[in-house]
Amino acid sequence: MGLFGNIFKSNKLKSPINLSLIGTDVHSHLIPGIDDGSNTLEESIILIKQLCDLGYKKIITTPHIMVDYFKNNADTINSGLATLRNELSKQNIAISIEAAAEYMFDDGMIKKFKNKELLTFGNNYVLIELSAYNPPENLIQTFFDLKMDGYTPVLAHPERYPYWHDNIEFYETLKNHEILFQINIPSLSGYYSPIVKKICEELITRNMVEFVGSDTHNLEYITMLKKACYSPYLETLINSGKLRNNQL
């Protein structure tokens, strides 16, 4: 099926999908004050309550780590996680929360990889994002090296990289190299752009997606997440049996 083979498919589910069917959110920015996500502990709790209401049973939050911007490490992330867990306990909010990181594919990530400092989740999964402007060099080789060292790289929101939007075959190349994909559920709402929505739908149609995440930064993401819960493509993905979120 061509990239825009489903362009006129605009069916909307009559009832929203309960995200308990996914179980675990693997991508969010909920530790307050350490990246471009939640700014305060109060805001974090509000966002987590919203995610609970949508059905999530567990959250693996993933603060940004970028060599020149968000210089987080295990200490800043785990300290923030402890604060968040303490407040959730105080307020009797029954959700499991863990933390890993969303690594920018840059020299800092390579250095942390060589020093065995990468924060992972689940089966040694490591979440990696790319520049929005320039395609990375040595992506496939670096992901191969990660796998050889026992990591399982997961490419964050592949639908959002514009340099691949007119080259759907490159996604097939990545899958042929066993690179796992994590799409953002809000992409299915059209939040980022119509073309990102269509790429996301196409990746689902081609059975390329192993993980979904909310990428929650603020309440606007929650609004788009709720809208995306009416997407028949999300229903298709959940019913595909390929998602690994519930294994975490």
C-alpha positions as CSV (number, residue, x, y, z in Angstrom):
1,M,0.0,0.0,0.0
2,G,1.3,3.5,-0.9
3,L,2.1,6.1,1.7
4,F,-1.2,7.8,1.1
5,G,-3.2,4.7,0.4
6,N,-5.4,5.4,3.4
7,I,-5.6,9.1,3.0
8,F,-9.4,9.0,2.8
9,K,-9.8,6.7,5.7
10,S,-11.1,9.0,8.3
11,N,-13.2,6.7,10.4
12,K,-13.3,7.5,14.1
13,L,-14.0,4.9,16.8
14,K,-17.3,5.4,18.6
15,S,-15.7,4.9,22.0
16,P,-12.1,5.8,23.0
17,I,-9.6,3.1,23.6
18,N,-8.8,2.4,27.2
19,L,-5.0,2.6,27.5
20,S,-5.0,-0.2,30.0
21,L,-4.8,-2.3,26.8
22,I,-1.3,-0.9,26.4
23,G,-0.5,-1.0,30.1
24,T,2.8,0.8,30.2
25,D,3.8,4.2,28.9
26,V,7.4,4.1,27.8
27,H,8.0,7.7,26.8
28,S,7.3,10.8,28.8
29,H,8.9,13.8,30.5
30,L,7.4,13.9,34.0
31,I,10.3,14.4,36.3
32,P,9.9,18.1,37.2
33,G,12.4,20.8,36.2
34,I,15.1,18.7,34.4
35,D,14.1,19.0,30.8
36,D,11.4,20.6,28.6
37,G,8.6,18.6,30.2
38,S,6.9,19.2,33.5
39,N,8.1,22.3,35.3
40,T,6.9,21.5,38.8
41,L,6.1,18.6,41.1
42,E,2.5,19.8,41.2
43,E,2.3,19.7,37.4
44,S,3.9,16.3,37.3
45,I,1.2,14.9,39.6
46,I,-1.6,16.5,37.5
47,L,-0.2,14.8,34.4
48,I,0.2,11.4,36.0
49,K,-3.3,11.5,37.3
50,Q,-4.5,12.2,33.8
51,L,-2.5,9.2,32.5
52,C,-4.0,7.0,35.2
53,D,-7.5,8.2,34.2
54,L,-6.8,7.1,30.6
55,G,-5.9,3.6,31.9
56,Y,-2.2,3.4,32.2
57,K,-1.0,1.0,35.0
58,K,2.7,1.9,34.8
59,I,4.9,4.7,33.5
60,I,8.5,4.6,32.5
61,T,9.4,8.3,32.2
62,T,12.3,9.3,30.0
63,P,13.9,12.6,30.5
64,H,16.0,14.1,27.7
65,I,19.8,13.7,27.7
66,M,21.5,15.9,25.2
67,V,25.2,16.7,25.3
68,D,24.8,20.5,24.7
69,Y,21.4,21.1,26.3
70,F,19.8,18.7,28.8
71,K,22.9,17.4,30.7
72,N,21.0,14.9,32.8
73,N,22.6,11.8,34.3
74,A,21.6,8.9,36.5
75,D,21.9,11.0,39.6
76,T,19.6,13.9,38.4
77,I,17.1,11.4,37.0
78,N,17.0,9.0,39.9
79,S,16.8,11.9,42.5
80,G,13.8,13.4,40.6
81,L,12.2,9.9,40.4
82,A,12.5,9.5,44.2
83,T,10.8,12.8,44.8
84,L,8.0,11.9,42.4
85,R,7.5,8.5,43.9
86,N,7.4,10.0,47.4
87,E,4.7,12.5,46.4
88,L,2.6,9.8,44.6
89,S,2.8,7.7,47.8
90,K,1.6,10.7,49.9
91,Q,-1.3,11.2,47.6
92,N,-2.2,7.5,47.4
93,I,-1.9,7.5,43.6
94,A,-1.7,3.9,42.6
95,I,0.6,3.7,39.6
96,S,4.0,2.2,39.2
97,I,6.7,4.6,37.9
98,E,10.2,4.0,36.8
99,A,12.7,6.1,34.8
100,A,15.2,5.6,32.0
101,A,16.1,8.3,29.5
102,E,15.6,9.6,26.0
103,Y,19.1,10.0,24.5
104,M,19.8,12.3,21.6
105,F,22.0,10.5,19.0
106,D,25.1,12.6,19.6
107,D,28.6,12.4,20.9
108,G,27.4,12.4,24.5
109,M,25.3,9.3,23.9
110,I,28.2,7.5,22.2
111,K,30.5,8.4,25.2
112,K,27.9,7.1,27.7
113,F,27.6,3.9,25.6
114,K,31.3,3.3,25.6
115,N,31.4,4.0,29.4
116,K,28.4,1.6,29.9
117,E,26.4,4.5,31.5
118,L,23.2,4.2,29.4
119,L,19.9,4.2,31.4
120,T,17.7,1.4,30.1
121,F,14.3,-0.1,30.7
122,G,12.8,-3.5,30.3
123,N,15.0,-5.9,28.4
124,N,17.9,-3.5,28.3
125,Y,16.0,-1.3,25.9
126,V,17.5,2.2,25.3
127,L,15.4,4.9,23.8
128,I,17.2,7.1,21.2
129,E,16.0,10.1,19.3
130,L,17.5,11.8,16.3
131,S,18.0,15.4,15.2
132,A,14.9,16.8,13.6
133,Y,17.0,18.6,11.0
134,N,19.7,16.3,9.7
135,P,19.8,12.5,9.1
136,P,22.4,10.9,11.3
137,E,25.6,9.3,10.1
138,N,26.4,5.8,11.1
139,L,22.9,5.1,12.6
140,I,22.7,1.5,11.5
141,Q,26.3,0.7,12.5
142,T,25.9,2.4,15.9
143,F,22.7,0.5,16.6
144,F,24.4,-2.7,15.6
145,D,27.2,-1.9,18.0
146,L,24.7,-1.3,20.8
147,K,23.1,-4.7,20.1
148,M,26.4,-6.4,20.1
149,D,27.1,-5.0,23.6
150,G,23.8,-6.3,24.9
151,Y,21.5,-3.2,24.5
152,T,18.3,-3.2,22.5
153,P,18.0,0.2,20.8
154,V,14.5,1.7,20.3
155,L,14.1,4.5,17.9
156,A,11.9,7.2,19.4
157,H,9.1,8.6,17.2
158,P,10.4,7.6,13.7
159,E,7.3,9.2,12.2
160,R,8.6,12.7,13.1
161,Y,11.9,12.8,11.1
162,P,11.1,14.9,8.0
163,Y,14.1,13.7,6.0
164,W,12.6,10.3,5.7
165,H,9.0,11.4,4.9
166,D,9.5,11.0,1.2
167,N,11.4,7.8,1.5
168,I,9.2,5.2,3.1
169,E,11.5,2.5,1.9
170,F,14.2,3.6,4.3
171,Y,11.9,2.6,7.2
172,E,11.9,-0.8,5.7
173,T,15.7,-0.7,5.6
174,L,15.8,0.1,9.3
175,K,13.4,-2.8,10.1
176,N,15.5,-5.1,8.0
177,H,18.3,-4.3,10.5
178,E,15.9,-5.2,13.4
179,I,15.7,-1.7,14.7
180,L,12.7,-1.3,17.0
181,F,10.2,1.6,16.6
182,Q,8.4,3.6,19.2
183,I,5.7,5.9,17.8
184,N,4.0,8.7,19.7
185,I,0.3,8.1,20.2
186,P,-0.4,11.9,19.8
187,S,0.9,11.6,16.3
188,L,-2.3,9.8,15.4
189,S,-4.3,13.0,16.4
190,G,-2.5,15.1,13.8
191,Y,-0.8,17.0,16.6
192,Y,2.6,17.4,15.0
193,S,1.4,17.7,11.3
194,P,-0.8,15.9,8.8
195,I,2.3,14.2,7.2
196,V,3.5,12.9,10.6
197,K,0.0,11.5,11.1
198,K,0.1,9.7,7.8
199,I,3.6,8.3,8.3
200,C,2.5,7.0,11.7
201,E,-0.5,5.4,10.2
202,E,1.6,3.9,7.4
203,L,4.1,2.4,9.9
204,I,1.2,0.8,11.7
205,T,-0.3,-0.5,8.4
206,R,3.1,-2.0,7.6
207,N,3.3,-3.7,11.0
208,M,6.5,-1.9,12.0
209,V,5.8,-0.7,15.5
210,E,6.9,-2.4,18.7
211,F,6.3,0.4,21.3
212,V,3.9,3.3,21.7
213,G,4.4,6.3,24.1
214,S,2.5,9.4,25.1
215,D,5.6,11.7,25.0
216,T,3.8,13.7,27.6
217,H,5.4,17.1,28.3
218,N,2.3,19.1,29.4
219,L,-1.5,19.1,29.4
220,E,-1.6,19.8,25.6
221,Y,-0.1,16.4,25.0
222,I,-2.8,14.9,27.2
223,T,-5.5,16.6,25.1
224,M,-4.0,15.1,21.9
225,L,-3.5,11.7,23.6
226,K,-7.3,11.7,24.3
227,K,-8.1,12.6,20.8
228,A,-5.8,9.9,19.4
229,C,-7.7,7.3,21.5
230,Y,-10.4,7.4,18.9
231,S,-8.0,6.4,16.1
232,P,-8.8,3.1,14.4
233,Y,-5.1,2.8,13.7
234,L,-4.4,2.6,17.4
235,E,-7.0,-0.1,17.7
236,T,-5.3,-2.0,14.8
237,L,-1.9,-1.7,16.5
238,I,-3.2,-3.0,19.8
239,N,-4.9,-5.9,18.1
240,S,-1.8,-6.7,16.1
241,G,-0.2,-8.5,19.1
242,K,3.1,-6.9,18.2
243,L,3.3,-4.2,20.9
244,R,5.7,-4.9,23.8
245,N,4.5,-2.3,26.2
246,N,2.5,-4.9,28.3
247,Q,5.7,-7.0,28.7
248,L,7.4,-4.3,30.8
